[in-house]
Amino acid sequence: MNISRKQLVIGLSTLGMLSLVACQSMEQGTGQKASATLDSRSGSQAKGEVTFVWQGHDVLVNGKFSGLKPNAEQGFHVHEKGDCSAPDATSAAGHFNPGTKDHGMPNSAMSHAGDMPNIKSDANGNATYSAKLHGFAVNTGPTGIVGRSVVVHRDPDDYKSQPAGNSGPRIACGLIK
């Protein structure tokens, strides 16, 4: 099979454009959705429902929670494994961190992909949550959260202690699907 130089250049150019399109689609979403139902762990009464919607380079995270400590903040993170089977949710492993970054403020250049703002509960221990985040995708790729878990912690995340923000025991956990 003989390929001319011109055919080779055209073929490589086409391959390059396809690669560029593939890379762009991994970093940007167009409405892909995932959700998680969080069940109580560590003897708590905490529960919740969370949705993730990919919007361009950001992911809109919305949630509703109950059974939280009243008038308090709780740490909230995406964890590496989609396994909430342990009574204390340690089966979910550590924070989702595909970029091997330090723990930090959500959406900062130096934070885990799984770092999210704290949940703030009302006087009845209920909370409504909304945040627009980046650093992860709503798919099963290397930066994807589908198949991982989302965890509520008992204490607020201080956004500086390594590796997890000193947010205490895991009080609710759910599989992202």
Secondary structure, DSSP 8 states (H G I E B T S, - for coil): ----HHHHHHHHHHHHHHHHHHHHHHH-EEEEEEEEEEEE-TT---EEEEEEEEEETEEEEEEEEES--TT-EEEEEEESSS---STTSGGG-SB--TT-----STTSSSS-TTEEEEEE--TTS-EEEEEEE-S-BSSSSTTB-TTSEEEEESS---S-STTT-S--SEEEEEE--
